[in-house]
Amino acid sequence: MYNWSTDTTELQKHPEQYTVWKLEQLLNYGLNGNKIPEKELKKYLNLLNIDPNTRRFLKLLLYENIDTY
């Protein structure tokens, strides 16, 4: 993952914020061969700044029934 607009060394000092930022980057700009850990995605899904349709699709994949989240 390449990002020139964010100081990732400073962001890594705050693990939860860094994880949310990294998940957003991967989902919005491409995985580049990386895999997203399911456990992290479930934990932070509601905090991510992503397209509502993407969020709904991810919930469908993660929970198999959108009403159970």
mmCIF file as gemmi writes it, N, C-alpha and C atoms, coordinates in Angstrom:
data_model
loop_
_atom_site.group_PDB
_atom_site.id
_atom_site.type_symbol
_atom_site.label_atom_id
_atom_site.label_alt_id
_atom_site.label_comp_id
_atom_site.label_asym_id
_atom_site.label_entity_id
_atom_site.label_seq_id
_atom_site.pdbx_PDB_ins_code
_atom_site.Cartn_x
_atom_site.Cartn_y
_atom_site.Cartn_z
_atom_site.occupancy
_atom_site.B_iso_or_equiv
_atom_site.pdbx_formal_charge
_atom_site.auth_seq_id
_atom_site.auth_asym_id
_atom_site.pdbx_PDB_model_num
ATOM 1 N N . MET Axp A 1 ? 0.857 -1.163 0 1 0 ? 1 A 1
ATOM 2 C CA . MET Axp A 1 ? 0 0 0 1 0 ? 1 A 1
ATOM 3 C C . MET Axp A 1 ? 0.905 1.229 0 1 0 ? 1 A 1
ATOM 4 N N . TYR Axp A 2 ? 0.573 2.169 -0.855 1 0 ? 2 A 1
ATOM 5 C CA . TYR Axp A 2 ? 1.344 3.399 -0.977 1 0 ? 2 A 1
ATOM 6 C C . TYR Axp A 2 ? 0.485 4.575 -0.575 1 0 ? 2 A 1
ATOM 7 N N . ASN Axp A 3 ? 1.005 5.426 0.3 1 0 ? 3 A 1
ATOM 8 C CA . ASN Axp A 3 ? 0.261 6.608 0.698 1 0 ? 3 A 1
ATOM 9 C C . ASN Axp A 3 ? 1.257 7.722 0.982 1 0 ? 3 A 1
ATOM 10 N N . TRP Axp A 4 ? 1.122 8.809 0.238 1 0 ? 4 A 1
ATOM 11 C CA . TRP Axp A 4 ? 2.043 9.922 0.403 1 0 ? 4 A 1
ATOM 12 C C . TRP Axp A 4 ? 1.445 11.041 1.231 1 0 ? 4 A 1
ATOM 13 N N . SER Axp A 5 ? 0.179 11.015 1.512 1 0 ? 5 A 1
ATOM 14 C CA . SER Axp A 5 ? -0.46 12.135 2.19 1 0 ? 5 A 1
ATOM 15 C C . SER Axp A 5 ? -0.637 11.932 3.692 1 0 ? 5 A 1
ATOM 16 N N . THR Axp A 6 ? -0.21 10.805 4.214 1 0 ? 6 A 1
ATOM 17 C CA . THR Axp A 6 ? -0.399 10.511 5.632 1 0 ? 6 A 1
ATOM 18 C C . THR Axp A 6 ? 0.931 10.103 6.253 1 0 ? 6 A 1
ATOM 19 N N . ASP Axp A 7 ? 1.23 10.658 7.413 1 0 ? 7 A 1
ATOM 20 C CA . ASP Axp A 7 ? 2.436 10.28 8.149 1 0 ? 7 A 1
ATOM 21 C C . ASP Axp A 7 ? 2.134 9.003 8.922 1 0 ? 7 A 1
ATOM 22 N N . THR Axp A 8 ? 2.429 7.871 8.32 1 0 ? 8 A 1
ATOM 23 C CA . THR Axp A 8 ? 2.075 6.594 8.933 1 0 ? 8 A 1
ATOM 24 C C . THR Axp A 8 ? 2.895 6.3 10.186 1 0 ? 8 A 1
ATOM 25 N N . THR Axp A 9 ? 4.107 6.829 10.286 1 0 ? 9 A 1
ATOM 26 C CA . THR Axp A 9 ? 4.894 6.58 11.501 1 0 ? 9 A 1
ATOM 27 C C . THR Axp A 9 ? 4.237 7.234 12.708 1 0 ? 9 A 1
ATOM 28 N N . GLU Axp A 10 ? 3.678 8.423 12.513 1 0 ? 10 A 1
ATOM 29 C CA . GLU Axp A 10 ? 2.964 9.104 13.601 1 0 ? 10 A 1
ATOM 30 C C . GLU Axp A 10 ? 1.646 8.392 13.894 1 0 ? 10 A 1
ATOM 31 N N . LEU Axp A 11 ? 0.962 7.947 12.853 1 0 ? 11 A 1
ATOM 32 C CA . LEU Axp A 11 ? -0.323 7.271 13.013 1 0 ? 11 A 1
ATOM 33 C C . LEU Axp A 11 ? -0.171 5.921 13.719 1 0 ? 11 A 1
ATOM 34 N N . GLN Axp A 12 ? 0.953 5.264 13.523 1 0 ? 12 A 1
ATOM 35 C CA . GLN Axp A 12 ? 1.173 3.954 14.156 1 0 ? 12 A 1
ATOM 36 C C . GLN Axp A 12 ? 1.31 4.051 15.669 1 0 ? 12 A 1
ATOM 37 N N . LYS Axp A 13 ? 1.511 5.227 16.189 1 0 ? 13 A 1
ATOM 38 C CA . LYS Axp A 13 ? 1.58 5.415 17.637 1 0 ? 13 A 1
ATOM 39 C C . LYS Axp A 13 ? 0.208 5.251 18.288 1 0 ? 13 A 1
ATOM 40 N N . HIS Axp A 14 ? -0.841 5.285 17.464 1 0 ? 14 A 1
ATOM 41 C CA . HIS Axp A 14 ? -2.217 5.106 17.919 1 0 ? 14 A 1
ATOM 42 C C . HIS Axp A 14 ? -2.782 3.889 17.195 1 0 ? 14 A 1
ATOM 43 N N . PRO Axp A 15 ? -2.61 2.693 17.773 1 0 ? 15 A 1
ATOM 44 C CA . PRO Axp A 15 ? -2.926 1.442 17.067 1 0 ? 15 A 1
ATOM 45 C C . PRO Axp A 15 ? -4.353 1.336 16.525 1 0 ? 15 A 1
ATOM 46 N N . GLU Axp A 16 ? -5.345 1.768 17.283 1 0 ? 16 A 1
ATOM 47 C CA . GLU Axp A 16 ? -6.725 1.631 16.818 1 0 ? 16 A 1
ATOM 48 C C . GLU Axp A 16 ? -6.992 2.558 15.634 1 0 ? 16 A 1
ATOM 49 N N . GLN Axp A 17 ? -6.526 3.793 15.714 1 0 ? 17 A 1
ATOM 50 C CA . GLN Axp A 17 ? -6.701 4.731 14.602 1 0 ? 17 A 1
ATOM 51 C C . GLN Axp A 17 ? -5.953 4.247 13.364 1 0 ? 17 A 1
ATOM 52 N N . TYR Axp A 18 ? -4.77 3.692 13.567 1 0 ? 18 A 1
ATOM 53 C CA . TYR Axp A 18 ? -3.989 3.185 12.444 1 0 ? 18 A 1
ATOM 54 C C . TYR Axp A 18 ? -4.702 2.014 11.778 1 0 ? 18 A 1
ATOM 55 N N . THR Axp A 19 ? -5.267 1.125 12.562 1 0 ? 19 A 1
ATOM 56 C CA . THR Axp A 19 ? -5.981 -0.028 12.015 1 0 ? 19 A 1
ATOM 57 C C . THR Axp A 19 ? -7.189 0.412 11.201 1 0 ? 19 A 1
ATOM 58 N N . VAL Axp A 20 ? -7.956 1.358 11.724 1 0 ? 20 A 1
ATOM 59 C CA . VAL Axp A 20 ? -9.12 1.873 10.997 1 0 ? 20 A 1
ATOM 60 C C . VAL Axp A 20 ? -8.661 2.54 9.7 1 0 ? 20 A 1
ATOM 61 N N . TRP Axp A 21 ? -7.623 3.351 9.757 1 0 ? 21 A 1
ATOM 62 C CA . TRP Axp A 21 ? -7.109 4.03 8.571 1 0 ? 21 A 1
ATOM 63 C C . TRP Axp A 21 ? -6.646 3.007 7.526 1 0 ? 21 A 1
ATOM 64 N N . LYS Axp A 22 ? -5.916 2.003 7.972 1 0 ? 22 A 1
ATOM 65 C CA . LYS Axp A 22 ? -5.39 0.998 7.049 1 0 ? 22 A 1
ATOM 66 C C . LYS Axp A 22 ? -6.527 0.206 6.381 1 0 ? 22 A 1
ATOM 67 N N . LEU Axp A 23 ? -7.535 -0.177 7.16 1 0 ? 23 A 1
ATOM 68 C CA . LEU Axp A 23 ? -8.681 -0.889 6.591 1 0 ? 23 A 1
ATOM 69 C C . LEU Axp A 23 ? -9.393 -0.029 5.552 1 0 ? 23 A 1
ATOM 70 N N . GLU Axp A 24 ? -9.577 1.252 5.858 1 0 ? 24 A 1
ATOM 71 C CA . GLU Axp A 24 ? -10.218 2.155 4.904 1 0 ? 24 A 1
ATOM 72 C C . GLU Axp A 24 ? -9.41 2.247 3.616 1 0 ? 24 A 1
ATOM 73 N N . GLN Axp A 25 ? -8.101 2.363 3.743 1 0 ? 25 A 1
ATOM 74 C CA . GLN Axp A 25 ? -7.242 2.454 2.566 1 0 ? 25 A 1
ATOM 75 C C . GLN Axp A 25 ? -7.341 1.199 1.716 1 0 ? 25 A 1
ATOM 76 N N . LEU Axp A 26 ? -7.308 0.043 2.369 1 0 ? 26 A 1
ATOM 77 C CA . LEU Axp A 26 ? -7.384 -1.21 1.625 1 0 ? 26 A 1
ATOM 78 C C . LEU Axp A 26 ? -8.717 -1.362 0.912 1 0 ? 26 A 1
ATOM 79 N N . LEU Axp A 27 ? -9.795 -0.999 1.575 1 0 ? 27 A 1
ATOM 80 C CA . LEU Axp A 27 ? -11.123 -1.152 0.977 1 0 ? 27 A 1
ATOM 81 C C . LEU Axp A 27 ? -11.391 -0.112 -0.112 1 0 ? 27 A 1
ATOM 82 N N . ASN Axp A 28 ? -10.942 1.104 0.091 1 0 ? 28 A 1
ATOM 83 C CA . ASN Axp A 28 ? -11.234 2.172 -0.857 1 0 ? 28 A 1
ATOM 84 C C . ASN Axp A 28 ? -10.288 2.215 -2.054 1 0 ? 28 A 1
ATOM 85 N N . TYR Axp A 29 ? -9.039 1.78 -1.872 1 0 ? 29 A 1
ATOM 86 C CA . TYR Axp A 29 ? -8.044 1.956 -2.933 1 0 ? 29 A 1
ATOM 87 C C . TYR Axp A 29 ? -7.437 0.656 -3.44 1 0 ? 29 A 1
ATOM 88 N N . GLY Axp A 30 ? -7.869 -0.475 -2.934 1 0 ? 30 A 1
ATOM 89 C CA . GLY Axp A 30 ? -7.389 -1.748 -3.446 1 0 ? 30 A 1
ATOM 90 C C . GLY Axp A 30 ? -6.534 -2.496 -2.451 1 0 ? 30 A 1
ATOM 91 N N . LEU Axp A 31 ? -6.588 -3.786 -2.54 1 0 ? 31 A 1
ATOM 92 C CA . LEU Axp A 31 ? -5.891 -4.643 -1.587 1 0 ? 31 A 1
ATOM 93 C C . LEU Axp A 31 ? -4.426 -4.868 -1.948 1 0 ? 31 A 1
ATOM 94 N N . ASN Axp A 32 ? -4.057 -4.731 -3.208 1 0 ? 32 A 1
ATOM 95 C CA . ASN Axp A 32 ? -2.677 -4.954 -3.655 1 0 ? 32 A 1
ATOM 96 C C . ASN Axp A 32 ? -2.134 -6.294 -3.192 1 0 ? 32 A 1
ATOM 97 N N . GLY Axp A 33 ? -2.943 -7.321 -3.259 1 0 ? 33 A 1
ATOM 98 C CA . GLY Axp A 33 ? -2.499 -8.661 -2.878 1 0 ? 33 A 1
ATOM 99 C C . GLY Axp A 33 ? -2.598 -8.951 -1.391 1 0 ? 33 A 1
ATOM 100 N N . ASN Axp A 34 ? -2.983 -7.976 -0.592 1 0 ? 34 A 1
ATOM 101 C CA . ASN Axp A 34 ? -3.134 -8.179 0.852 1 0 ? 34 A 1
ATOM 102 C C . ASN Axp A 34 ? -4.502 -8.775 1.156 1 0 ? 34 A 1
ATOM 103 N N . LYS Axp A 35 ? -4.582 -9.426 2.292 1 0 ? 35 A 1
ATOM 104 C CA . LYS Axp A 35 ? -5.866 -9.928 2.771 1 0 ? 35 A 1
ATOM 105 C C . LYS Axp A 35 ? -6.233 -9.164 4.033 1 0 ? 35 A 1
ATOM 106 N N . ILE Axp A 36 ? -7.522 -8.928 4.204 1 0 ? 36 A 1
ATOM 107 C CA . ILE Axp A 36 ? -8.004 -8.23 5.39 1 0 ? 36 A 1
ATOM 108 C C . ILE Axp A 36 ? -8.406 -9.27 6.423 1 0 ? 36 A 1
ATOM 109 N N . PRO Axp A 37 ? -7.837 -9.203 7.627 1 0 ? 37 A 1
ATOM 110 C CA . PRO Axp A 37 ? -8.238 -10.144 8.672 1 0 ? 37 A 1
ATOM 111 C C . PRO Axp A 37 ? -9.719 -9.966 9.024 1 0 ? 37 A 1
ATOM 112 N N . GLU Axp A 38 ? -10.448 -11.06 8.977 1 0 ? 38 A 1
ATOM 113 C CA . GLU Axp A 38 ? -11.891 -11.03 9.229 1 0 ? 38 A 1
ATOM 114 C C . GLU Axp A 38 ? -12.21 -10.474 10.609 1 0 ? 38 A 1
ATOM 115 N N . LYS Axp A 39 ? -11.416 -10.849 11.586 1 0 ? 39 A 1
ATOM 116 C CA . LYS Axp A 39 ? -11.654 -10.405 12.956 1 0 ? 39 A 1
ATOM 117 C C . LYS Axp A 39 ? -11.552 -8.877 13.068 1 0 ? 39 A 1
ATOM 118 N N . GLU Axp A 40 ? -10.535 -8.285 12.422 1 0 ? 40 A 1
ATOM 119 C CA . GLU Axp A 40 ? -10.384 -6.831 12.446 1 0 ? 40 A 1
ATOM 120 C C . GLU Axp A 40 ? -11.519 -6.147 11.707 1 0 ? 40 A 1
ATOM 121 N N . LEU Axp A 41 ? -11.901 -6.7 10.576 1 0 ? 41 A 1
ATOM 122 C CA . LEU Axp A 41 ? -12.977 -6.102 9.792 1 0 ? 41 A 1
ATOM 123 C C . LEU Axp A 41 ? -14.282 -6.094 10.569 1 0 ? 41 A 1
ATOM 124 N N . LYS Axp A 42 ? -14.596 -7.187 11.24 1 0 ? 42 A 1
ATOM 125 C CA . LYS Axp A 42 ? -15.819 -7.247 12.047 1 0 ? 42 A 1
ATOM 126 C C . LYS Axp A 42 ? -15.768 -6.231 13.192 1 0 ? 42 A 1
ATOM 127 N N . LYS Axp A 43 ? -14.599 -6.102 13.806 1 0 ? 43 A 1
ATOM 128 C CA . LYS Axp A 43 ? -14.455 -5.216 14.961 1 0 ? 43 A 1
ATOM 129 C C . LYS Axp A 43 ? -14.624 -3.743 14.578 1 0 ? 43 A 1
ATOM 130 N N . TYR Axp A 44 ? -14.074 -3.353 13.435 1 0 ? 44 A 1
ATOM 131 C CA . TYR Axp A 44 ? -14.036 -1.936 13.076 1 0 ? 44 A 1
ATOM 132 C C . TYR Axp A 44 ? -14.981 -1.548 11.944 1 0 ? 44 A 1
ATOM 133 N N . LEU Axp A 45 ? -15.81 -2.444 11.47 1 0 ? 45 A 1
ATOM 134 C CA . LEU Axp A 45 ? -16.652 -2.171 10.306 1 0 ? 45 A 1
ATOM 135 C C . LEU Axp A 45 ? -17.527 -0.937 10.49 1 0 ? 45 A 1
ATOM 136 N N . ASN Axp A 46 ? -18.089 -0.754 11.658 1 0 ? 46 A 1
ATOM 137 C CA . ASN Axp A 46 ? -18.974 0.39 11.89 1 0 ? 46 A 1
ATOM 138 C C . ASN Axp A 46 ? -18.22 1.716 12.014 1 0 ? 46 A 1
ATOM 139 N N . LEU Axp A 47 ? -16.904 1.671 12.204 1 0 ? 47 A 1
ATOM 140 C CA . LEU Axp A 47 ? -16.103 2.883 12.322 1 0 ? 47 A 1
ATOM 141 C C . LEU Axp A 47 ? -15.51 3.329 10.993 1 0 ? 47 A 1
ATOM 142 N N . LEU Axp A 48 ? -15.559 2.471 9.988 1 0 ? 48 A 1
ATOM 143 C CA . LEU Axp A 48 ? -14.905 2.759 8.716 1 0 ? 48 A 1
ATOM 144 C C . LEU Axp A 48 ? -15.683 3.786 7.904 1 0 ? 48 A 1
ATOM 145 N N . ASN Axp A 49 ? -14.925 4.666 7.266 1 0 ? 49 A 1
ATOM 146 C CA . ASN Axp A 49 ? -15.505 5.664 6.379 1 0 ? 49 A 1
ATOM 147 C C . ASN Axp A 49 ? -15.493 5.094 4.959 1 0 ? 49 A 1
ATOM 148 N N . ILE Axp A 50 ? -16.517 4.292 4.65 1 0 ? 50 A 1
ATOM 149 C CA . ILE Axp A 50 ? -16.616 3.635 3.351 1 0 ? 50 A 1
ATOM 150 C C . ILE Axp A 50 ? -18.012 3.835 2.779 1 0 ? 50 A 1
ATOM 151 N N . ASP Axp A 51 ? -18.16 3.539 1.505 1 0 ? 51 A 1
ATOM 152 C CA . ASP Axp A 51 ? -19.434 3.648 0.814 1 0 ? 51 A 1
ATOM 153 C C . ASP Axp A 51 ? -20.481 2.77 1.515 1 0 ? 51 A 1
ATOM 154 N N . PRO Axp A 52 ? -21.694 3.271 1.707 1 0 ? 52 A 1
ATOM 155 C CA . PRO Axp A 52 ? -22.743 2.483 2.376 1 0 ? 52 A 1
ATOM 156 C C . PRO Axp A 52 ? -23.037 1.149 1.688 1 0 ? 52 A 1
ATOM 157 N N . ASN Axp A 53 ? -22.989 1.128 0.359 1 0 ? 53 A 1
ATOM 158 C CA . ASN Axp A 53 ? -23.234 -0.131 -0.349 1 0 ? 53 A 1
ATOM 159 C C . ASN Axp A 53 ? -22.108 -1.135 -0.106 1 0 ? 53 A 1
ATOM 160 N N . THR Axp A 54 ? -20.885 -0.642 -0.013 1 0 ? 54 A 1
ATOM 161 C CA . THR Axp A 54 ? -19.751 -1.514 0.306 1 0 ? 54 A 1
ATOM 162 C C . THR Axp A 54 ? -19.911 -2.089 1.703 1 0 ? 54 A 1
ATOM 163 N N . ARG Axp A 55 ? -20.315 -1.235 2.653 1 0 ? 55 A 1
ATOM 164 C CA . ARG Axp A 55 ? -20.517 -1.688 4.031 1 0 ? 55 A 1
ATOM 165 C C . ARG Axp A 55 ? -21.599 -2.78 4.086 1 0 ? 55 A 1
ATOM 166 N N . ARG Axp A 56 ? -22.684 -2.553 3.369 1 0 ? 56 A 1
ATOM 167 C CA . ARG Axp A 56 ? -23.784 -3.533 3.344 1 0 ? 56 A 1
ATOM 168 C C . ARG Axp A 56 ? -23.318 -4.858 2.739 1 0 ? 56 A 1
ATOM 169 N N . PHE Axp A 57 ? -22.54 -4.785 1.666 1 0 ? 57 A 1
ATOM 170 C CA . PHE Axp A 57 ? -22.017 -5.988 1.031 1 0 ? 57 A 1
ATOM 171 C C . PHE Axp A 57 ? -21.066 -6.739 1.967 1 0 ? 57 A 1
ATOM 172 N N . LEU Axp A 58 ? -20.206 -6.01 2.651 1 0 ? 58 A 1
ATOM 173 C CA . LEU Axp A 58 ? -19.281 -6.651 3.591 1 0 ? 58 A 1
ATOM 174 C C . LEU Axp A 58 ? -20.037 -7.312 4.736 1 0 ? 58 A 1
ATOM 175 N N . LYS Axp A 59 ? -21.083 -6.664 5.228 1 0 ? 59 A 1
ATOM 176 C CA . LYS Axp A 59 ? -21.893 -7.27 6.287 1 0 ? 59 A 1
ATOM 177 C C . LYS Axp A 59 ? -22.554 -8.547 5.793 1 0 ? 59 A 1
ATOM 178 N N . LEU Axp A 60 ? -23.003 -8.533 4.549 1 0 ? 60 A 1
ATOM 179 C CA . LEU Axp A 60 ? -23.596 -9.728 3.966 1 0 ? 60 A 1
ATOM 180 C C . LEU Axp A 60 ? -22.58 -10.866 3.898 1 0 ? 60 A 1
ATOM 181 N N . LEU Axp A 61 ? -21.35 -10.542 3.498 1 0 ? 61 A 1
ATOM 182 C CA . LEU Axp A 61 ? -20.301 -11.56 3.427 1 0 ? 61 A 1
ATOM 183 C C . LEU Axp A 61 ? -19.882 -12.063 4.807 1 0 ? 61 A 1
ATOM 184 N N . LEU Axp A 62 ? -19.762 -11.129 5.744 1 0 ? 62 A 1
ATOM 185 C CA . LEU Axp A 62 ? -19.272 -11.489 7.076 1 0 ? 62 A 1
ATOM 186 C C . LEU Axp A 62 ? -20.302 -12.229 7.918 1 0 ? 62 A 1
ATOM 187 N N . TYR Axp A 63 ? -21.536 -11.821 7.816 1 0 ? 63 A 1
ATOM 188 C CA . TYR Axp A 63 ? -22.549 -12.353 8.711 1 0 ? 63 A 1
ATOM 189 C C . TYR Axp A 63 ? -23.574 -13.25 8.028 1 0 ? 63 A 1
ATOM 190 N N . GLU Axp A 64 ? -23.546 -13.313 6.704 1 0 ? 64 A 1
ATOM 191 C CA . GLU Axp A 64 ? -24.424 -14.155 5.892 1 0 ? 64 A 1
ATOM 192 C C . GLU Axp A 64 ? -25.892 -13.773 5.995 1 0 ? 64 A 1
ATOM 193 N N . ASN Axp A 65 ? -26.244 -12.963 6.958 1 0 ? 65 A 1
ATOM 194 C CA . ASN Axp A 65 ? -27.602 -12.465 7.092 1 0 ? 65 A 1
ATOM 195 C C . ASN Axp A 65 ? -27.494 -11.072 7.678 1 0 ? 65 A 1
ATOM 196 N N . ILE Axp A 66 ? -27.841 -10.067 6.933 1 0 ? 66 A 1
ATOM 197 C CA . ILE Axp A 66 ? -27.636 -8.685 7.343 1 0 ? 66 A 1
ATOM 198 C C . ILE Axp A 66 ? -28.369 -8.341 8.641 1 0 ? 66 A 1
ATOM 199 N N . ASP Axp A 67 ? -29.453 -9.023 8.929 1 0 ? 67 A 1
ATOM 200 C CA . ASP Axp A 67 ? -30.218 -8.722 10.137 1 0 ? 67 A 1
ATOM 201 C C . ASP Axp A 67 ? -29.528 -9.181 11.414 1 0 ? 67 A 1
ATOM 202 N N . THR Axp A 68 ? -28.461 -9.979 11.327 1 0 ? 68 A 1
ATOM 203 C CA . THR Axp A 68 ? -27.831 -10.529 12.529 1 0 ? 68 A 1
ATOM 204 C C . THR Axp A 68 ? -26.675 -9.707 13.047 1 0 ? 68 A 1
ATOM 205 N N . TYR Axp A 69 ? -26.319 -8.628 12.417 1 0 ? 69 A 1
ATOM 206 C CA . TYR Axp A 69 ? -25.191 -7.833 12.908 1 0 ? 69 A 1
ATOM 207 C C . TYR Axp A 69 ? -25.674 -6.933 13.989 1 0 ? 69 A 1
